[in-house]
């Protein structure tokens, strides 16, 4: 049994204590090694000098260990998503290994391990001779020396070029590390043995016996990519090192001599002779491994580690592998593979994991990192279920894609990322069969689309925000009717537009408020808003909220229509931009987070192989919008979900949400909604942008362009159930005020002219009943109100009825007779004089209707005198 406490070591098989290394060299030279050295041309004194010059300390780097990516499970505990490794190794503590495993390895490899000081002189001399003549050195080294050998080989493997995309080339480099060490002969072999001895002696001084033995079992190769005793137990017998039986332990202990020859996971054999006969296969009962296992059992019986009965039972037991296939990479993450791919891209690109791409990739496969991500299965699993239930993996005639991504508004933590396709990162991936490794939710830098997908009207958010940034009110009324709207301003320069844009569903547009434009997603309304802004400023708002093209470039002003200039306003306003859904989610999350934008974040914590926390990628949260602008934008965006275009996506849980819909050329649909806690963005579209989504339906008959509603609602409902949500802040008074404006005086204009004048000024118009006037019947002779009114107020205009006349003002002060003649001359036929007009000197004082006003000619004119 291994000793729990370190023993006093005796160097060189117990012959001497730990004396100076010069004495060791002297013993090596004098104890019949000189003839061996002479065969290489090395004299005893040369060997002595060589030994003295060798370094004493071997830097024992951490062995290459697999890294594992974790999510938060539905119970709140970490759950593994995927592992990455070059060497499948799970390091153990001493008490995690069955005692029978220690006994097996000690009896077969180094029965005197606990009594020697690290070097077996006799075996080393024999090995030195073997190195000269080119024979094997098997059995020549102590476990300490073998540990030294494995550490040095591991160091070589850690320096293998990982940038090569040729797997065979990489494997060849790894094999060369072993072969170079194993076949060294002549002076090179002698120097290796001397170095091995010197390191072994020093390690015995620096580490306890138990630490050396455990390190040996954790670092040793057991065939293929299997390294360490735990991985070997898992791979070959589907068990753990703590639960190995005697027969299993003896089998694994026997493998360390020739791991790739004695491995038992290749039923067709580990080698084939010249006659084509497979050896060490299932057919021959793994004969070579069985022979070695039985040797181990014999050594254990001789050493008294097992009884005769135990030996007999184990000896009679055939080798029966229970192979457990361990896979690595994001493929093993199943439906979580696309999020895994996103995390992998972060590790490969962020300096927190290394100075170069090659180093970062190597650290992922070798560094033994425990990577705890932001993924929350309480949101992720419903997202997966809903995406697969609603978005078909394939539909004949269209490359259909769908994704849903949710982020925490206050941190940017990515809580869910689901996709309709099957993950396949091999060269055989067939997009037509619904296979891809492309992350639809992400940009190119995170394994997403090079160009992103069209956002549609979700991009209108940035016009709304810039509108509010400039102090405009969401209750301001503008002319949002279909017309050719021009000019615009882009980066301070005027841009001419020749194209008349339509609204979704061919709606005619209206004169209405910005809040109404937002709720109804009115294209013409937003173009009217953009006319009062600078297009470049709109894109700058998007940039400040983390939005960029799928390839990483900044958003720019520009159009593609033949009827527009190169700087056409439509892409900057209406959303023909190609942006990843995750970036759009981040922008809306900032609105829900009181204007604070948090960069999307995928990693919460990383623990290194030493158990210490490692640096994680830097992400920041920045106040990009004022709280007043954010609250008022949220007020307008609530209208989208409460009676507007996004109403079908509103959860029924009572939690307030904001949102926006978007459709681009009938080929891409997007919907983003958010509580104060979590933002969800979904995209459903044609991956290559060639088919009208409305022509296709999913399994339940829903047109593809309508899937987004139920999908977003279901995912957001799951997020609300976990994270909740608060009422949104009240909008800012100044940004919701009624905007007052001068009402143009349209009296004297035609009905058409007056209507255009008032609407252009931001008012709506109602034509009242005709009134008495001597003006032509199409002429406006009265309006109400006049002066000032709130934009959008209805102004009633009254045209002339053509049957009236104006009561002459000149009748005032005339005599009764003259007044009568004047009124008759103006066309009035009914005149009534008050008794006050009977005296001969009486003069007209008042008329009713009043002098100077219009009245019907048949109206009786009442006159009083003085």
NORZIMO-V279033 format. One record per backbone hydrogen bond with DSSP energy under -1.0 kcal/mol. CO is the residue of the C=O (numbers start at 1). NH is the residue of the N-H. Records with the same first field share a line. If there is no record, write none. Layout:
CO = NH ; NH
This chain:
10 = 117
11 = 16
12 = 15
16 = 11
17 = 19
20 = 24
21 = 25
22 = 26
23 = 27
24 = 28
25 = 29
26 = 30
27 = 31
29 = 34
30 = 32
33 = 37
34 = 38
35 = 39
37 = 40 ; 42
38 = 41
43 = 47
44 = 48
45 = 49
46 = 50
47 = 51
48 = 52
49 = 53
59 = 61
65 = 368
67 = 84
68 = 371
69 = 81 ; 82
70 = 373
71 = 79
72 = 377
73 = 76
77 = 73
79 = 71
82 = 69
83 = 329
84 = 67
87 = 89
88 = 227
89 = 66
93 = 96
94 = 97
98 = 101 ; 102
99 = 103
100 = 104
101 = 105
102 = 106
103 = 107
104 = 108
105 = 109
106 = 110
110 = 113
112 = 115 ; 116
119 = 13
120 = 124
121 = 125
122 = 126
123 = 127
124 = 128
125 = 129
126 = 130
127 = 131
128 = 132
129 = 133
130 = 134 ; 135
131 = 186
137 = 140
142 = 146
143 = 147
144 = 148
145 = 149
146 = 150
147 = 151
148 = 152
149 = 153
150 = 154
151 = 155
152 = 156
153 = 157
154 = 158
157 = 160
166 = 170
167 = 171
168 = 172
169 = 173
170 = 174
171 = 175
172 = 176
173 = 177
174 = 178
175 = 179
176 = 180
177 = 181
178 = 182
179 = 183
185 = 189
186 = 190
187 = 191
188 = 192
189 = 193
190 = 194
191 = 195
192 = 196
193 = 197
194 = 198
195 = 199
196 = 200
197 = 201
198 = 202
199 = 203
200 = 204
202 = 206
203 = 207
208 = 212
209 = 213
210 = 214
211 = 215
212 = 216
213 = 217
214 = 218
215 = 219
216 = 220
217 = 229
220 = 228
223 = 226
225 = 88
226 = 222
228 = 232
229 = 233
230 = 234
231 = 235
232 = 236
233 = 237 ; 239
234 = 238
235 = 324
236 = 322
240 = 243
241 = 98
245 = 249
246 = 250
247 = 251
248 = 252
249 = 253
250 = 254
258 = 262
266 = 269
267 = 282
271 = 279
273 = 276
277 = 273
279 = 270 ; 271
281 = 286
282 = 285
286 = 290
287 = 291
288 = 292
289 = 293
290 = 294
291 = 295
292 = 296
293 = 297
294 = 298
295 = 299
296 = 300
297 = 301
298 = 302
299 = 303
300 = 305
307 = 311
308 = 312
309 = 313
310 = 314
311 = 315
312 = 316
314 = 317
329 = 332
330 = 333
331 = 334
333 = 336
334 = 337
336 = 340
337 = 341
338 = 342
339 = 343
340 = 344
341 = 345
342 = 346
343 = 347
344 = 348
345 = 349
346 = 350
350 = 353
351 = 354
356 = 360
357 = 361
358 = 362
359 = 363
360 = 364
361 = 365
362 = 366
363 = 367
365 = 86
366 = 65
369 = 68
370 = 607
371 = 70
372 = 604 ; 605
375 = 72
376 = 379 ; 380
377 = 381
379 = 383
380 = 384
381 = 385
382 = 386
383 = 387
384 = 388
385 = 389
386 = 390
387 = 391
395 = 398
398 = 400
399 = 687
401 = 685
402 = 420
403 = 683
404 = 418
405 = 681
406 = 415 ; 416
407 = 679
408 = 412
412 = 601
413 = 408
415 = 376
416 = 406
418 = 404
422 = 436
426 = 429
430 = 433 ; 435
431 = 434
434 = 422
439 = 442
441 = 582
443 = 446 ; 448
444 = 447
447 = 439
453 = 579
455 = 458
456 = 459
457 = 460
458 = 461
459 = 462
460 = 464
461 = 465
462 = 466
463 = 467
464 = 468
465 = 469
466 = 470
467 = 472
468 = 471
473 = 476
474 = 515
476 = 514
478 = 480 ; 512
488 = 495
489 = 535
490 = 493
493 = 490
495 = 488
503 = 506
508 = 482
510 = 480
512 = 478
513 = 517
514 = 518
515 = 519
516 = 520
517 = 522
519 = 645
522 = 526
523 = 527
524 = 528
525 = 529
526 = 530
527 = 531
529 = 532
530 = 533
534 = 538
535 = 539
536 = 540
537 = 541
538 = 542
539 = 543
540 = 544
542 = 547
543 = 546
549 = 552
550 = 444
553 = 549
561 = 564
565 = 568
566 = 559
569 = 573
570 = 574
575 = 456
577 = 455
578 = 550
580 = 584
581 = 585
582 = 586
583 = 587
584 = 588
585 = 589
586 = 590
587 = 591
588 = 592
589 = 593
590 = 595
593 = 596
595 = 624 ; 625
597 = 622
601 = 414
602 = 374
605 = 372
606 = 614
607 = 370
608 = 611
612 = 608
620 = 599
622 = 597 ; 624
626 = 630
627 = 631
628 = 632
629 = 633
630 = 634
631 = 635
632 = 636
633 = 637
634 = 638
638 = 642
640 = 646
644 = 647
646 = 649
647 = 650
658 = 674
660 = 672
662 = 670
664 = 667 ; 668
666 = 693
667 = 686
668 = 664
669 = 684
670 = 662
671 = 682
672 = 660
673 = 680
674 = 658
677 = 409
678 = 675
679 = 407
680 = 673
681 = 405
682 = 671
683 = 403
684 = 669
685 = 401
686 = 689
692 = 695
693 = 696
696 = 704
698 = 701
702 = 698
703 = 706
707 = 711
708 = 712
709 = 713
710 = 714
711 = 715
712 = 716
713 = 717
714 = 718
715 = 719
716 = 720
717 = 721
718 = 722
719 = 723
720 = 724
733 = 736
735 = 474
739 = 791
741 = 789
746 = 749
749 = 780
750 = 754
751 = 755
752 = 756
753 = 757
754 = 758
755 = 759
756 = 760
757 = 761
758 = 763
759 = 762
762 = 792
764 = 795
766 = 797
771 = 801
773 = 804
776 = 779
778 = 751
779 = 800
780 = 748
782 = 798
784 = 796
787 = 743
789 = 741
790 = 793
793 = 764
795 = 766
796 = 784
797 = 768
798 = 781 ; 782
799 = 771
803 = 857
805 = 855
807 = 852
808 = 811
809 = 812
811 = 814
814 = 844
815 = 819
816 = 820
817 = 821
818 = 822
819 = 823
820 = 824
821 = 825
822 = 826
823 = 828
824 = 827
830 = 861
832 = 863
834 = 837
835 = 838
839 = 842
843 = 866
844 = 813
846 = 864
848 = 862
850 = 853
853 = 807
855 = 805
856 = 859
857 = 829
861 = 832
862 = 848
863 = 834
864 = 845 ; 846
